[in-house]
Amino acid sequence: MPTYNSEKYIRQCLDSVLNQTFQDWTCIVSDDASTDNSVLIAKEYEVRDQRFKVVTHDINVGAANNWNRVKENNNSFATKLLCADDYLFEDALAKQLLLLKKNQTSVVFSERFIVFPNGKKLHPRLPKYASNISFNDAFGYYLKAGRNIFGEPVAALFRTDLFNKSEGFRPEFEYALDTSGYMAISRGKEVTFDNAVVGVFRVSKNQWSHQLRGNQYSQIFDFIDHLVSKEGIRVTRLEVMIGKLKVMAANLLRVILYKFVREK
C-alpha cells in the first residue's frame, strides 16, 4: 500500500484489508515522506495487527520507486498494489487468488467501481474478453482502444515471482505507471480478465496522476511507441494513430471531469 499524504481515506483502505475473508496476508504500508498523519494512522494498525508493516522514506522518492518497494523481502505467491485512497470489497483477495491459481496466468484483472468525492458511484465496464488472453493480444487491444483496459491497481492481482524477476514499474512511464508494471509482469505470459467487481477506485484531485496531467499525452504516447518498437506488439500504423487520437479524447474527458470534481 503506497501512501503519500493519504490521511483522509487511509483508514477505510486499511479496514478493507483487515476485513478480507481471505486472511493469510501481509500488508506493507510504504510511505513516501508524507507530511500529514498517514504514517501515524498506519502505525495504529501495525500495533493492532502484526500483519501490517509500516516502512517509510526519509525523502520523497516518487511513485515508481515507492511502488517498486513491494519487491523487498516479498516471498508471497501473489501481490496486490492498493493505493491508500481506494478500498477492497471483503471477498476481493479470495476471488482473485482463486482465479490466479486456477488459470495459472500472470495477472488477474477484475472490475471496479469509480467513486467521485460527491459520493456518485459509476461502473465503467472494462472490455470483455475470454477468460485468458495472451500478452500480445492484451496489449494490442490496449493500443487499439486508446485507454486503460486493465483498470486501476485496485483491480489487479499478480504473481509475485514474475514481478520480482521483472523491471517492475517504470518511472519514465509515470502516467501509465500501473500499465507499465503489468507489461513487465505479463511479458510472454497470459493474463486473466474477470467481470467480478472487487473494489473501488476513488477520484480525487490529490491523486499523483492528476498532478501529472500536463504530461499525460507525451508519456502515454511514449509508452505506446515502446510497446510497438521494443515489445513487438503487432498493430498497424493506422491503428497506432487512431489509438493515440483516442488517448487524447479520453484524457480530455478526464481533465474535464476533474475540473468539476469538488472535494468534501
Order of alpha helices (4+ residues) and beta strands (2+ residues): beta-alpha-beta-alpha-beta-alpha-beta-beta-alpha-beta-beta-beta-alpha-beta-alpha-alpha-beta-alpha-alpha-alpha
